[in-house]
């Protein structure tokens, strides 16, 4: 299976403010490397189920199996931010573990936390 449609990075949304300061939510990397993905077709059943729950699916991607959680964030190809709404473990044609991520585009973009050394 080819995961050749682009790269993404997975983040969690965390309060990065020092104790006693005003809270500041930023994206913090959970996996410090680019992950390759392939675009998947959003099926009619999935699309209508989301609409019935008053949700809008923006993108469906497949990546190699990595630790990821619903509510994590993804930055695709270094620019577009999405929230992970659904995680579906699967196996590809060769029997290797993969994960399908249902992504919802975020209205608000968060800054990415970078450690200052």
N, C-alpha and C positions, 0 to 999 in steps of 0.2 A: 504494500500500500504506500502510496506517495503522499507525504504531508508537505506539499510544495506550494501552497497558496499564499504563504506569508509567515510571519512570526508574531508571537504575542508574549506578553509577560503577565504574571499573576501577582496581584497585590491584595492586601487586606486594608481596611479603612481603620485607622487608629488615631487616638488623641496623642499628638506629638509635643504638646506643651509641657513645660517644666511644672513641677508641683507648685500650686498656688497661682499660676498664670491662667489667663483666659484659655479655655479649651480651643485646640486647633486640630481639626481632622485633616489628615493627609494620607495618601496612599503609600504603604510600606511594602516593599517586595517580600513575597513569601518564598519564591523560588528565584534565586539570583542569576538567571540565565534566560536567553530567548528560547521559546518552545515553538517548534514548527507545527503548523495546523493545515487542515484541508477544510474547505467550505463544504457544508452538507446542505441538501435540499430540505427546506422546512415543509413537511408534509401537511396535507389538508387537515387530517385529524388533529395534529399538534396545533396548527394555526387556529382552528375553531375552538379547541379546548382552552387556548389562551384567551381568545376573545370572550368566551363564556365567563372566564374569571376576571374579565376587564383588565387584561394584560396585553402588552404588545411585544411580540418576539421580533428582535431586530436581526439576529444572526444565529446560525447554528454551525458550530465548528467541531472538528475531531482532532484530539491531540493524543500523544502517548500517555498512558496512565501515570499520573503524578498526584501527590496529596493536594487536594483542592476542596473547597467547601462552598456550599450555596451561600451567597452573600459576598463572596470575594469579588474583586474587580479585575478586569482584564483590559490591558491597553494593546490594541491590535495595530500592527505595523507602525508602532511608535507614535500614533496620533489619536485614534478613536477610543474612547472609554466606554466600557460596558460593565454591567453587573451580572454575575452568574445567577441565573434563576433556576436552573435545573441541571443536574449532573446525572448522566446515564452511562455506567460502566458497560463495556462491550468487548468483543474480540473481533479483530480484523480477519481478512481472508486467510491469513497464515496462522491464525490462532493467538496472535499477540494481543496483550491487553491494551485497550484504548479507552478514551472517555469522550463522550459527546457532551458539549457544553451548550446550553440554550442561553443566549445572551440578550440583554435588554439595554438599549442605548441610554446612557445617563444624560439627563437634562443639565445637571450641574457637573462641571468638571472640577476634580480635586487636584491639588498640587501633589507632586511626587516628592516624598521625603528623601533627602540625600544627607547622609551623615557628614558632618563637618569634622575634619581631623585637624 
